[in-house]
Amino acid sequence: MNKIILCEGETDAILLSYYLDKVAGWKFCKRGPADIAIKTDTFEQSANWYQKDEDRLLICAVGGKDKVGAFFKSKILRPIVDAGAFSRIALVLDRDEKEVLSVEAHASSVLKPVVTTMRNNEWISNAYKDAYEMDQMIDALLVVIPTEHQGALETLLMDSIAEDPYDAVIVKKAGEFVEEMKPVASKYIDGRRKEIKAHLGVTWAILYPEKVFKLMNEQIQSVEWEKSEVLRECFKQLIEI
């Protein structure tokens, strides 16, 4: 069977590919199934195939929460409706400043007409009509990160880092430093999203100073995220894809 995960950005895709490799055994493969008419090399963001036994998984970064609907309609909708390309689809979205119910409502609206109902951390079977007006089913999952409080992927990673009491102090102090710097660095830290990114960046620079000049994918892949209870709880349904 073929499955697909849509996430917001490339950082999300890197973390998900690392985590699903370590925890669920999904290994990178160069090519997707021959019978699926999806040309990932034409996508603006990252899109990579993974394999476990006979199953294939496509992880796509769509470029942001507001671009999910357009990406789905232009790249994924026809292969599903025309050829039943995927049996399962997961959508991983940042919570930002919203309530989970609001994110669920947004998610339930952007994958129509294939998916019309999504709930956080719950697989839901959705019925749709294929190109021949036949009834078909697809399982859909929404993963809101983080679930417990407002924030984004960077917040989830800091929650994971803070599982260690020693490192939790560093996360806290890094946040206080960024808060102190905001008035004098408003040219660069000009919104909540950039504040969160700066918070993670400062935390990372202190914890791993020798890796601070590495690319983000190298930084993420150098941490044993698979040992994190925070990530295990967040992705407990996603690993069932």
N, C-alpha and C positions, 0 to 999 in steps of 0.2 A: 504494500500500500504506500501511497504518497501522502505526505503531510507538509504543511507550510506554516511558518511563523512570520508574522509581520510585526516589526518593531519600529520605533521612531528614528533612531540614528545609528551610525556605524559603531559607536561605543557600546550601545545595547547589543548589537549583533555580535560583537567580539566577545562580550561577557557570556552571552547565551551559548555561543558555539563552544567556548571553553568549558562552561559548566555542564552542558549536555554531553560533551565528550567524556569528561571525568566521571560524571555521575550516572549517565544513562548509556554510554557506549556509542554515541553517534560520531562517526569518523568522517573527516573531510574527503570528498571525492570530486574529481575534476569535471565530470559531466553528469547531467541529469538524465532521467529516463528518455529513451529515444522517442517514445510515443507522446511526450508532452511538448506542445508547441510554445515554449517559453524561452526566449533568447535573453539570458541574464546578462550577457555582455553589452546589451543596449540600455541597461538600467543605469540611472544617474548615481544611485547609492550602491552600497555593497549588496550582493546577492550570491549566496554560495550554497551548493548542494552537500548533503551529508548522507551517510549510509549506515544502516545497522541491519545486518542479515540481508533480507530481500527488500527491506523498506528504504525509502528515500525521504529526506527532509530538506526543504528549501527554506533558508532563513534570509529574509529581505529587510533591509533598512529602507524606509519610505521617505525619509527626509523631514519628519515632523508630524505631530498629531494632526494638524490641519490638512495634511496631504494624504492621509490614509485612504479616504474615499476615492480621490482621483487616481491614486496609484492602483487601487484594487480594480476599478472600472477599466483602466487602460491596459493593465498587464495581466490580471489574474481572472477576471470575471469570465471572459470567453472560454479559456481552457477548461474551467469548471463546468459551465453550462453546456458547452459543445461536446466535451469528452470526459466529464467526471474526473478531472485531473487530480483532485485531492479528496481524501476521505476525512481529513481533519484539518482544521485551521485554528491557529491561536493568534491572539492580538495582545501585544505587550505594550502598555501605555503608562507614561508618567502620570502620577496623580496631580502634581503641581499644587495649586491652591484650592482644588475642587474637592467636593465630597465624592465618595466612591459611587453613590447612586448617580451622580451627574456624569461620571466617566462611563458607567454602564449604559446610560441613555445614549451618550455619544457613540459608543462602540456598537450599539444595537442599530444605529442609523447609517453607518458608513459602509457596510458590506452587503447592503441590499442589492438585488432581491434574493441572494443566496442565503444570507444570514440575517435574521431579524430579531433574534433574542440572544443576548450575551450577559453573563453574570460573572462577577469576580471569583476566580478560583473554583469554577464549576463548569464541567463539560456539559453542554446543552446540545441535544440533537435538533437540528433545524431542517425543515422540509423546503424544497424548492422545485421548480419546474425546469427540466433541461430543454435543450433546443428542439426536442421532439415532443414537448409538452407532457413528458413522462415525469411522474413523481420520483424525486431522489432525496437522499438524506446526506447531511454533512454534520459532523460534530464540531462545535465551536467552543473556544475557551478564551476568556479575558483574564489577563494578569495585570493588576494595577500595582504600580510600585512607587513608594511603599504603600501598604494597605493601612497600617496602624496610624499614620499621621501624614500630613501634607509633605510634599517633596518630590524628588525625581530619582533617577538612577543613581546619581552621585550621593544622594541621601541614603539610599539603600546600602551602597558600598561603605559609607561611613558608619552606618549602624552595624554592619558586619565587622568592620575594624574595631569598633568600640566594644565588641564582645569580650575582648581582653581588657581587664581593669586598668592595666598600665597604659595601654594604647588609648583607652577611653579618655584619660586625662589629656592626652595630646590632641585628640579630636576636639575636646571642649576648648582648650587653650587656642587651638588654631582658629576656631570659630570666633572667639573673642578678639583675636588679632585682626581677622577680616572685618569684623564689625567696627573696630577702631580705625581701620584704614579706609573705610567707605567714604568718609567726608573728604579725604585728601586724594582719593583715587576714583572719584565719581566719573571721570572720563572713561575708565576701564570697567568699573563695577557699577553699571548703570541699571541694574534690575535684579530681581530675586534670583533668576536663573544663573546669572553670572556670579552672584554672591555665593551660591551653592557650589558652582564649579571652582571658584577661588578657594572656598573652604576645603574642598577635597584636594586641590592642588597644593595648598600649604601643608595639609596633613601628610600627603604623599611625600613631599619634599623632606619633611622631618623624619618620617619612618624609613624612607628609602633614598637617602641623599645621593647614593651612587647611581641611581636609576632615573634621576630627575630629567635627564636629557634624552631618555629613550622615548620612542613613539608610544602613544597611548596603548596600542595593542600589545606591545612588549611589556608595558607596565602591568596591564591586567593579567596577562598570561604568566607573570612571574609570581603571582600570589596564589596560595592554595585555597581558593574560594570554596572548593568542594567540602571543606571542613567546617564551613560556617553554618550555624544553626539558623541565623537570620535568613540566609539564602535558601536553605533547605525548606523552611516554612513558606517562603514566598513562591518558590518554584515547585512545590510538592505535586501540583497537578500538571504542570508543564512537562515534567519528566515522563509523564504517562503518554505523551504524544506519540 
